[in-house]
Amino acid sequence: MRVTIQIGAAVSLLALTVLAGPAMAQKAYGPGVTDTEIKIGSTGPYSGPVSMASTVTKSFVAWFDKINAEEGGINGRKIKVIALDDGYVPPRTVEQTRKLVEEEQVLFVADSVGTPTQLAVQKYLNDRKVPQLFPATGAPAFYEPEKSPWTVGFAPNNYVEGQLMGKYVAQNMAGAKVAILYQNDSLGKDFARGAKEAIAGKATVAGEVSYEVSDPSIDSQIVTLQSSGATVLFAFATQKAAAQAIRHAAEIGWKPKIFIPSIVSSISQVLEPAGLENSKGVLTTTYVKDPTSPSWANDKGAQDFIAWVKKYDTLVDVRDSFAASGGYMAGMLVSQIIKAAGDNLTRENILKQATNLHNVSLPMLIPGITINTSPTDYRSIKQVQFEYFDGTNWVLTGDLISD
């Protein structure tokens, strides 16, 4: 009898195991994941000379505040974003990223700000197979799956954007004399390299000067470039320097056609400090709607974005393009990836979902632009459109351009 009972118990246990097995197998958790929470890491310059770019990180956090408050998280799990200040100083970025991975045990990092800062941690994250999703930078190194398979870029490539600006000048201003101001790091150099290659044989580089991100002013560089006699100015700079370039050119009576990168197209943080009148006619490339433009007054995507800023991202000016192009859309994309991952919340599956995005349309993208990635092509956004500033808003011009 005793034997019979033991066999019966064993059979019952086996039956329970078989029944429970598939359900249990459906859940696979990486670091930072429980049945109720998912931890994500991010770094940004809350302090320092590029602190204006912290809009990206703040908005990314605010997006998940909305998701947690209105939807209870994703697939029943609250999203905890741990965002740390790195001051736009690469060694500090390394320190903070190590803290996120080794102490906080985040599942992945996303929407972290800065070219030199994210380059400083790229190898560390790839060596440890931690997804580095959608860093807020367009450096070419973030779009190389064969070299860095755990890094997936978001914004258009800086080098390619520089090429597109150079191509615009070559086609529309042939024979122009061009001045180039660039930040003396990989960000500025990539933009400048692309632009110079595109204008070769069509326009002349009359002057080229760099600046350091820590420089309090770039007034002397602008005076030097004015003396070159250039009629076009490429200001391949971050926010503060871009604003200073536009403003000081106007102050000294220099009126070149000015091009600025899409990453510094914020009306509130760049054009307003430069002077709205001084900024008239400035050109840039874009993939995001200007939510305050009359062109999008009846657009639901723009209306929803404005409502979100007013409720969840209250410290950010709605005219700051970083809020939309950085935190808001990156947050949407990360949400979609987590949702698609279901209960298989491992770093490997997060990467798989991030590199298999097909025709994703986000509400603040310019119509016609969708997000697509594959295991061999990590470029999320492959189209842009030129726009110029009319003194109040950005106005789209021309057609969509593919990179």
C-alpha positions, 0 to 999 in steps of 0.5 A: 500500500505504501508503495502504491501511494508513493507511485501515485504521488509521483505520478500526480507530481509529474502531471502537475509538472507537465501542466505547469511547464509550458506556463512557466516556460513562457516567462523568462526574466533578465536583470531588473525584471519581476512580475511587477516591475521593469528597470530601465537605465538612462544618463543625461546632462542634468548639469554642465555646459550641455544641460539644455539637452537634459530635456531628452532624459526628462521627457523619456522619464515623463513618458513612462510616468504617463504609461504607469499612471494611465495604463498601469505600466506595460503588460502588468509591470510598472516601468521604473526609469533610473536616470542619472546625471553625467554632466556630459563628461565621458568618465562620469558617464562610464561611472554612472552607466556601470552603476546602472548595470552593476548596482541597479541591475537594469534590463537595458539602457535607453535614450542616453544623451551625447556622442562622446559620452555614449561612445565612452560606454559603448564597448562596456555595454556591448561586452556585457551584452546590455542593449544600448537602445536609441542613444540621443546622438547620430554618431555613425558608430551607433549604426554598426551591428557588425561591430557593436551588435548591442547598440541600436541608433535612433536619430539620423546619422550625423555624417549623413546629415552633414552630407545632406546639408552639403548636397543642398548647398552644392545643388542650390548654391553652387560656387558658394564660399562656405564657413564651418564651425564645429564642436571639437569632438566626434559629433562636430567632426562627423557633421563637417566631414559629411558636408565637406565631401558633399560640396567638393567641386561645387562650393569652396570651404573658405574657413573652418574653425573648432570650439571646445564644449567648455568654451564660454563663448564662440564669438572669436570663432564667428569673427574669424569665419566672417573674415573668410568672406563666406556666404554660407555658415555650417554651425555644427554645434550643440545648443549653446554654441549654435545659439551664440553663432546665430546671435553673434553673426547678426551682431557683427552684421554678417548675414550668411545662410546658416545651417544647424543640425536637427539636434539643435533645432529647438525654438525655445533653447536655441533660436529664442536665445539667438533672437527670433529675428536673427534666426529667420531663414536658418535651415535644418533637416528634421523628421519631427513635427513642430507642434506649435506650427499652424501646419499641425494645428489640427493634427492629432499627434501634435495635439496629443503631444502638447497635452502630454507636455502640459500634464506630465512634462511640465518643466519642458517648453513645448517648443523644445524639439528635443522633447518630441524627437528625443524622450517622447518618441524614444519612449513610445518606441521602447514601450512598443519593444517591451510590449512585443517582448511579452513575458520573455523579458531577457536582454537577448529578446529586447535586442531582437525586438529592437532590431526587427521594427517594421514600418512603425509610424509614430504620431510626431514623425513627419508623414511618410517617415516610418521606423524600420530596423533589421538585424543587419541595418540598425538605422531607425530613421532613414528619411528627413526633410529640410525646414526653415525658420520663418521667425515664429515656426519651422516651415517644411520645404522640399520633399522627403530625402532618403539617406 
